[in-house]
Amino acid sequence: MNDSYTIGTLLLDRLYKLGLHHIFGIPGDYVLTLFKLIEQSPIRHIGTTREDCAGFAADAYARIHGIGGACVTYCVGGLNMVNAVACAYAERSPVVLISGSPGLNERVNNPFLHHMVRDFSTQRDVFEKVTVASVVLDDPHTAEREIDRALKSLMQFKRPIYLEVPRDLVMTPVQVASTSPPKVTACQSDPAALKEAVAEVRGILSGSERPIILAGAEIHRFGLQDQLTELVEHMHVPIATTLLGKSVIREDHPLNIGVYGGLVGREEILEFVEDADCLLTLGTLLTDVEDAKAHATLLATGRTVHATADSIAIKHHKYEDVRFEDFIRALVASPLPAFPARALPPRDSVRFDPPGPEAAVTLRNVFGYLDGLLNDKTVVIADVGESLFAAADLRVRKSAEFLSPAYYTSMGFSVPAALGAGFADPGLRPFVLVGDGAFQMTGTELSTCIRYGQAPIVVVLNNRGYGTEREILEGPFNDLYEWQYEKICDLLGGGVGHRVGTFGDLVQALTIAVDDHKQVHVLNVLLDPGDRSTAMKRVAQRLAKRMTGH
């Protein structure tokens, strides 16, 4: 037994040993003691301008680093985090949310304390819906067990957890059975079921001529990128990724055909995937963005494998006792058939031909030029809207990352995500692609980047409104008041702003930004409100068909 811990120090010690070295958040009176403990611990606190920004930053940190964390006060802080935690839940990102709460003693005589909503359990009840474990650490005798139970769920499911500490218990001593963090058992699958599942996959493949792998974000969340690459190369099978799973396999890999998605994918990629006679969807969340017609067609004929962290389904069979990671590793180890080479869709539908320097800046030449700047030291962070749809056709290189809330699609993710990514891997330079609408929501987080010496390149696609909504249904409700985005650096007291109206301005601004690793650079890219990327046009046409039923 080790009794040198308190509830607060035990929690922070566990998190640090699991790899959490930075925690994002804003202090408040119910959580000040915990913040003091963070200051005294090896974990570094990163102060943000808003709580939801702390959540998005922790989410991006978790996507790169494997675990992320945020710490906020009760209700006014915690409930401001709900959207960011919901995004992390929907897209499988292991974020730990720590909240303070009123002390147990002060609740007895004063049931109406500030920051309360209905009763003392309201905040926990809310987070129970968007986490895989929600725990109130209100008993020193069960604190270690409850912390470890929650952390096991975090690691097993790669989804957020909620930990609440009443402020008068943070310094309460606890007797600790183990000083090590909990471990998730390496293999929890039923060996016979796993063997049968792999044999069934081999059977489907042996009768196939045109199999395709469709890979998603869970491959990345569970650290299976190398296994996926090995599987693709062993079988010599073409692979597409979902938009959320973009870059789970190197995008310059000769068998990677690009992003498949019923709404955003290039026509030739859609046709190629839908011509498959066997589809292996691995770690993908099949949403309306993917609109996977091929999956529905092949499912009916019993020629699909759909493996996610939630379930393994092969043909019409579900394997309840097979874990996703074990299944992927077993496929790699299995003697699956190899397939002859076949003609793949062309890598680029349209080559980029740079215009003259005086030409007006357009989405096409912004993304065409950006495509040539990416390398294995850049992380592309795309917000929602044109930032995401146009980025679908960017080729993210080698070990570079692509981060976006492509499934949950919450605006305002990208700038705080750049902060989180910068701390998760200081060796990567964030390229932030953000619309003016999303920037107006959370662009304040640039001040935090400047405060901590980070240097993202932020490309504000300024089309004076909500472009995606305009494309679906035009109206004055889609218009925005135009800021002079390049002047935000003057206000924040750091960084360099660029006003970009021509292609020449774009090249000059990006050349300066890429060469300067010391400062934030903000590009105010002045776009025609009617300008649309080819991907957005694809989305709009397909949405229009869906809405009219044709």
Sequence and secondary structure as in RCSB ss.txt:
>XXXX:A:sequence
MNDSYTIGTLLLDRLYKLGLHHIFGIPGDYVLTLFKLIEQSPIRHIGTTREDCAGFAADAYARIHGIGGACVTYC
VGGLNMVNAVACAYAERSPVVLISGSPGLNERVNNPFLHHMVRDFSTQRDVFEKVTVASVVLDDPHTAEREIDRA
LKSLMQFKRPIYLEVPRDLVMTPVQVASTSPPKVTACQSDPAALKEAVAEVRGILSGSERPIILAGAEIHRFGLQ
DQLTELVEHMHVPIATTLLGKSVIREDHPLNIGVYGGLVGREEILEFVEDADCLLTLGTLLTDVEDAKAHATLLA
TGRTVHATADSIAIKHHKYEDVRFEDFIRALVASPLPAFPARALPPRDSVRFDPPGPEAAVTLRNVFGYLDGLLN
DKTVVIADVGESLFAAADLRVRKSAEFLSPAYYTSMGFSVPAALGAGFADPGLRPFVLVGDGAFQMTGTELSTCI
RYGQAPIVVVLNNRGYGTEREILEGPFNDLYEWQYEKICDLLGGGVGHRVGTFGDLVQALTIAVDDHKQVHVLNV
LLDPGDRSTAMKRVAQRLAKRMTGH
>XXXX:A:secstr
 EEEEEHHHHHHHHHHHTT  EEEE   GGGHHHHHHHHHSSSEEEE SSHHHHHHHHHHHHHHHS EEEEE TT
TTTGGGHHHHHHHHHTT  EEEEEEE  HHHHHH S  TT SSSTTHHHHHHHTSSSEEEE   TTTHHHHHHHH
HHHHHHH   EEEEEETTTTT EEEES SS     S  S HHHHHHHHHHHHHHHHT SSEEEEE HHHHHTT H
HHHHHHHHHHT  EEE STTTTSS TTSTTEEEE  TTTS HHHHHHHHT SEEEEES    TTT  HHHHHHHH
TT EEEE SS EEETTEEETT  HHHHHHHHHHS            S SS      TTSB  HHHHHHHHHTT  
TTEEEEE SSHHHHHHTTS   TT EEE  TTT  TT HHHHHHHHHHH TTSEEEEEEEHHHHHHHGGGHHHHH
HTT   EEEEEE SB HHHHHHS  GGGB     GGGHHHHHT SEEEEE BHHHHHHHHHHHHH  SS EEEEE
E  TT   HHHHHHHHHHHHHHHT 
